[in-house]
Amino acid sequence: MTTNYSAFLYLISAVCFIFSLRGLSSPKTAIKGNLSGIAGMIIAVAATLSLPAVSSFGFIVAAVIAGGVIGLIIARRIAMTALPQLVAAFHSLVGLAAVLVAWASFSSPAAYGIGTSGHIALSSLIEMSLGVAVGAVTFSGSIIAFAKLQGILSGKPLRFRGQTLLNALIAAVIIVYIIHFAKTESTLSFLFLTLLSFILGFMLILPVGGADMPVVISMLNSYSGWAAAGIGFTLRNSLLVITGALVGSSGAILSYIMCKAMNRSIFNVLLGGIGQSGTNGSADETAKTANIGSAEDAAVLLENAQKVIIVPGYGMAVAQSQFALEEMAEMLKKKGIAIKYAIHPVAGRMPGHMNVLLAEAKIPYEDVFELDDINGEFADTDVVYIIGANDVTNPLAKTDSSSPIYGMPVLDVEKARNIIVVKRSLAGKGYAGVDNPVFYAPNTMMLLGDAKKVTEEINKFLK
């Protein structure tokens, strides 16, 4: 296949990826977006394998088969609750690929058409040094994110005095090594550049608290895109550059949107300083008496309401209770009760986590509202049904400057006439480790237990 024909197929593939991103911007068009992305990738792979430079298919076919089998096994076994750490793990692989390609091109520049050892083009030296830096940061940062999401590391911020200054110093030294490597083509400089970038990735994500992890996932997605673009420059592959730029820019835009939703600074994200440095705020210790109710009590309260807002959280994902929730909502609708769902931008462990779960249960898209669109409706709501959410409903974010979630916009659930909270126990304090005073409010009924079982019990009484 000629190079011009491959370039034409790459253009078609790039258009498919653009339509894919457009489709993924809404749950209604997400399936079409995924199909467009799949089509684009098939075209891209076929065009690449048809290039004249590809003369041997043995290792390529073996790698495709191995990767396909592993991917299929993961896709069939992965639980919805484990998707965030899976995404983090995949980001790490993109970063590692960037590092390996950079080192391969540095070791055998002639094979990549960028010169010979000791005489590599300056532009290529800059490209591979930036690629290895971004790739290494993405890899190690994603590993830490995976460990925190998986529970291997604590979800609490891991900080020490002078950490931000140390991060800035490491970043400055990395820049010095990039300049030195570009001038001298020194193997030692390239090695130190790689090692320091790995260390910086660890240092950037360690101080991130659990409540801010969705922003981290989004930012690492952006990093992985730029790392892929770096690989594209090294491999002289225009489609990889375009695709990486699309992922990098869309991830950066999403990170900005989420930072705005959480009242965080995008610069703090880039420097690994997400999360406030205060102590864990908590509800008033002298007034921590919870009103423990039953499924029957909740059913009576719900069926006598005129308007109900459901607030899903990570606990719903853990219990896989979205299907029981959908059944409950449909029964209430048949009784003439208005039902809406309130989604916080960072509910769950990654952007759009709750939207995916609700869509899985075929809950109508028109019933699902984002924070800004529904926050003004809680004051005239009869019942708020909170299922497994903590941090995103915590009013301390608005009042307690010592809280690690202070300044984060939250759902104003405390303004509703009645609140029902489904929670495993009162001991748990959410991913940010902050107690929620809503749980002890006089208008709150606590239902303790597995979210799926509790909701199914309520459904029995509603029937």
N, C-alpha and C positions, 0 to 999 in steps of 0.2 A: 504494500500500500504506500502511495506517495505521501510525502510530508504534508503537502497542501491538503490532500484529502483528509489526513488525520487532523489537521488544524480545523477543518470544517466540522468534523465530528466533535472535536473539543468544544467548538462554539455552540453546537446543539446541546452538548452535555452541560455547559455552563448555563445556558438558558433554562434547562430543566432544573438545575440547582437553585436558580433564582426563583422560579415558580414554586419550588419546594419550600423555600423559606417563606414565600408569600402565603402558601397554604397552611404552613405550620403556625401562622400568627393567630389562627382562630380554631377552636375545637371543631367547628362545623366543617371546615375544609382540611382538617389535619390528615385525614386518610388520603385525600387526593394529593396533598403535599408530600406525604411519604412515598406514594406511588411514583410521583414525578422525580423524587430524589433517587429512587431505585432505578428508574429508567435511565436517568442521567449517569449513574454509576456504571450500569451495564455498558452503555455506549462508551464511556471513558475507558473502562478496562479493555474492551474489545479494540478500540482505536489504538491504545498503547501497545497491546500485544501484537498488533499488525504493523508496527513501525519497523523499518528495515534494520534498525540497530538491535532489535530483539532477535537473536539468532538461536537461542536455546530455551526450550520451554520446560525442561525437566524439573529444575528447582522451583520455577514459578508455579507449575501445576501442583507440585507437592505442597507448596506453601498455601495455595488457594484451597486445596482440599482440606488440609489440616486446620486452617483458619475457619473454613466453612463448618466443619464438624464441631469444632470448639464453640463457635458462635451459636450453632443450632442447639447444642446441649445447654448452653447458658440461657438461651431464649426460652427453652421449654421448662427449665427448672427455676429460673429466677422469680422471686416473689415481688409483688408490686412495692412492698415496703423496702426492698433492697435495691431498687432502681437508682437512688442517689449515689450509693457507693459504687454501683456498677458503672455509672457515668464517670465518676471520679477515676475509677480504674482504667476505663477506656481512654480518658484524657492522658493518663500517665503513659500509655502505650504510644500515643501520638508524639509526646515529648521525647520519649526514648528513641523513637524512629528518627526524629530530627537529629538527635545527638549521634546516632550510629551512621546516618547518611553523611553528616558533616565530617566525621572522622574517616569514613571510607573515602570521601572525595579528597581529603587532605593526604591520606596514605597513598592513593592511586589517582592523582589528578589527571593523568593522560587518559584514563578510562572515561572520565567525565568531560573531556575536551576543554579543560581549564588551564592547560599548561603542563609543565613537568615539575617534579620535586625540586624545590629551590627556586623555581621560576613560575610560580602560580600567579595568575592575574590578580592585581590589587582588588578589583571589584569582587572577585571570587573569594578572596581572603576575608573581606569585610562581610560578605554574605554568609560564609560558613561560620565565622566567629559569632555573628548575631544569631544565626540558627542554632548553634550549640548552646548559647547562653539562654535563649528563650526556651529551647527544648528541655534543657536540664532543669530550669526553674519549674517548668510545667510538670515534668516527671516527678521530682521530689515533692513539690507542693501538692500534687494530686495523691501521692502516696500518703501524706499526712492527712489530707481530707478524707481519704478512704478509711484510714485507721480511726479517725474520730467518728465518722458515720457508722462504722462497723462496731464501735464500742471497744476497740483495741486500745485506743487512747481516750482519755477523758475529754468530754465535750466542753469542759471549762477552758477559758483562756489560759494559756501557759506563758506567763510573762516573767521577766526579771528586769532589774534596774538597768537602764541604758540600752535596752533592746533595740529601740528605734534608731538610736545613734549607731549601734553596731551594724544594723541592716544597711543604713546609709553608707557606712564605711566600706562594707563588703561590695555594695553596688559600685562605689567609686573605684575600688581596686579592680573590679571586673572591667570597667570602662578603660582603665589604664592598660590592662592586659590585652583588650581588643585592639587598642591603638598600637601597642608594642608588637602584637602578632601580625597585624597588617603591614607593619614596616619591616619586620625581620623574618617572618615565617618560621618563628621559633616553635619547635615541638613542645618545649617546656612551658612556654607561655600558653600554648593551646591547652595543655594538660591542666595547668593551674586555673585557666579560665573555666574549663569544664567543671573542675572540682568545686570552685567557689560558687558557681552557678547552682550546682546541686545543693550546696549548703544554704544559699540564699532562699531557694525554694522551701526548704524545711523551716527556715527562720520566718518567712513571710506568713505561713499558715498556722504555725504553732500558737501565736497569740490570738487567733480568731476564736470567738466564743460560739457555742452551739446555735444560738439564735440567729447568728449571721451566716451560717453555713450555706443557705441557698444563694447568697450573693457570691460566696467563694466558688461554688460550683459554676455559676454563670461566668465569673471572671476567668476561671481555669479553662472553661470552654473557649473563651476569647484567646487566651494564651496558646491553647492547642492549635487554634486556627492560624495564628501568626507563625507558630512553629512549622505548620504544614506549608505555609507560604514560603518560609525559608528553605524548606526542602525543595520546593518547586524551582526557586532560583538556582540552587545548587545543581539540580538535575536538568535545568533548562527546559522545564515542563510548564508551559503557559497555563494549562488547566489547573494544575496543582497550585500555582500562584493565585489564580482567580478564586478557586474554591477556598483556599486558606484565608484569603482576604475577606471573602463573604462570611465565613465562620467567625473570623477574628472581629470584624466590624459589628456583626449582629450580636455577638456575645458581649462586646463592649457597650453597645447601646442598651442591651437588656440589663447589664450590670448597673448602668447609669440610672435606668428607670427604677430598678429595685432599690438602689441607694437612696433615690429621691423618696420612694415609698417608705423607707425606714429612717429617713432624716439622717443619713450617713453621708460622709464626704467620699467622692470617688477617689480622691487622692489618698484617703486613709486605706481604701481597699488596695490600691496599688502598692502601698507601703506596708501592707500586712497589719495595719493598725485598726481594723474593724472592731467595733465593740467598745463600750465605755469602760473606763478603768475603775469605776466605783465598786462598792461592795454589793453583795446580793441583797437587794431590798426585799422586804417581806411584809405580809399583812400584819396588822396590829396584834401583837401577841396577847393582849388583854381581851380581845374580842373574837377569838378564834373558836367559835362554836358553830359547827355546821349543822344544817337542817337535813338530816338523812331521810329520804323518802323511799317509796316503793314504785315498782312499775305500774301498779294500779293507780297510785296517786298521780303519776305523770300522765297516764292515759286520760284520766278525768280532766286534768288541767289542759291538756292538748285539745280534746274534743269540745271543750267549752270556749275555746279561743276563736277569734275571728281572723287573726293574722299571726303566722308563725314564721320565724326566721331560723334556719338551721345553719350552724357554724361548724363545719368539719375541720378536724385537725389530724395530727400524725397518729393519734390514738385510733382514729377510724381506719387508717391504713393498716396499722398493726393487727387490728381485729378483723379486717376485711368485712366491715359492717355496712358498706355502701349499698349493698343489695337489700338488706333489711331496712335501711334508712329509706330507700326508694319505695319499698312496700308501705312503710308507715306514711310517707308523704302522699302517696296515691289514695290511701284510705281517708286521710284528712281532707284531701281535695274533694272527694266524693261527698263529704259532709258539708261542703261549701266553705271550707277554710282556705284562706290565701296562704300559699307556701312560697317562700323564697330561700335561696342559699346565699350566704355571705362568705366570700373567699378573700382571705388576706394574701397579699403578694408573696409573702414568705412562709405561708402555712406549709407544714411538711418539711421535707429535707432538700427540695430542689424546686426551681421555678415551675409553676404549673402542676405541682404534684397532686393537689386536691382536684383540680379540673380533670386530670386524667382519670382519677378514681371515680368521680361522679359520672364522667362520660362512659366509663366501663359499665356502670349500672344503668345506662340509658336514661339518665336524668335529663330532662329537656334543657337545652342551652339557654333558652329565654328565662329560665327560673334562676340562673346562676348570675350573681352580681359581684363585682369587685368592690373593695373597701370604699373607694371614693364615691361610688354610685349608690351605696346602700347605707352608709354610716348615718345619714340623717333620718333614717326610717326607724331606728331602734326605739326612739322615744314614744312612737305610737304603735308599738308592737306588743301584743298580748303575751306571747311566750317566745323566748329564745331557747333553742335546743342546741346546746354546745356538746359536741361529741368528740372527745379526745383532744381538745385544743386548750392550751394554757397561755403561752407567751403572747399570742396574738390577740388575746382578750383581756390582758392584764392592765388595769387602769394605772398601776404604779409607773408605767412608761410615761404617763403624763404628769405625775406629781412627785415622784421620788428621784431626785437627782443622783442619789447614791446607787441606784439600780443599774445593772449592766444593760438593761433594755431602755433606759431613759432616753426620751426623744424619738423613739420609734412610734409612728402612728399605729394605733390599735383600733379594733372594732369596739364601738361604744355599747357593748352589750349590757353594761350596768344600768343603762337608761330604760331598759324594757320593764314592763309591769311585772313579769314573772320570768325567772331563769331556771332552766333545767340543765344540769351539768352531769354528763356521763363520764366517769373517771374510774380507773382501776382501784385507786385508794387515795386517801388524803395525804399519804406520805410523799408521793411523787410531786415534783415541783417543775416539771417541764424541762425542755432541753437546755434552757438558759439557767436552770437551777434557782428560779425565783418563784416564791409562793404568790398565789393570786388571791387578793382580798374578796373578789367576786364570789369565791367558793363559800365564804362565811357571811355573805350579805343576807339580811332578813327575807328578801324576796327570791332567794335561791334555794332550789331543791337539789340535793346531791344524790345521784344514783351510782352507787359504787359497784364495780364489777366489769367484766368483759363487755366492751361496747356492742358487739354483735349480739351476745346473749341478752343483755339488758334491753336492747331495741326490739328483739324478737319477743321478749316478755310483754313489752308495751303493746306490740302488734296483736298479741293474743287478746288483750283486754279491749283493744279498739275494735276487734272483730265481733 
